[in-house]
Amino acid sequence: MAPVNWHVAGKDTKYCKFGNYGSQGSGKTTTMAWVARLIARLAEKKQVYMVDSEGGSDYVANIFEATMN
């Protein structure tokens, strides 16, 4: 196993990835859209990228359109 290269924390840009699990219709996509929107607002960012492996997430676009501008 290769050694871990630790370094001192700085103020450079960091990104985060989230995953969630739940049954169909439990609100996974909507919940993660709101989480992404909140993080973007706190970080004063205007862009959020979303990857939908199954398609059909167009219904959450209004969460970003109404609040990211």
Contacts in CASP RR format, 6 or more apart in sequence:
PFRMAT RR
TARGET T0000
AUTHOR 0000-0000-0000
METHOD contacts of the structure
MODEL  1
MAPVNWHVAGKDTKYCKFGNYGSQGSGKTTTMAWVARLIARLAEKKQVYM
VDSEGGSDYVANIFEATMN
16 39 0 8 1.000
18 32 0 8 1.000
18 35 0 8 1.000
18 36 0 8 1.000
19 32 0 8 1.000
20 28 0 8 1.000
20 31 0 8 1.000
20 32 0 8 1.000
21 28 0 8 1.000
22 28 0 8 1.000
29 52 0 8 1.000
29 57 0 8 1.000
29 60 0 8 1.000
30 60 0 8 1.000
30 63 0 8 1.000
33 50 0 8 1.000
33 60 0 8 1.000
33 63 0 8 1.000
33 64 0 8 1.000
34 63 0 8 1.000
36 48 0 8 1.000
36 50 0 8 1.000
37 48 0 8 1.000
37 63 0 8 1.000
37 64 0 8 1.000
37 67 0 8 1.000
37 68 0 8 1.000
40 46 0 8 1.000
40 47 0 8 1.000
40 48 0 8 1.000
40 68 0 8 1.000
41 67 0 8 1.000
46 68 0 8 1.000
47 68 0 8 1.000
48 64 0 8 1.000
48 68 0 8 1.000
50 57 0 8 1.000
50 60 0 8 1.000
END
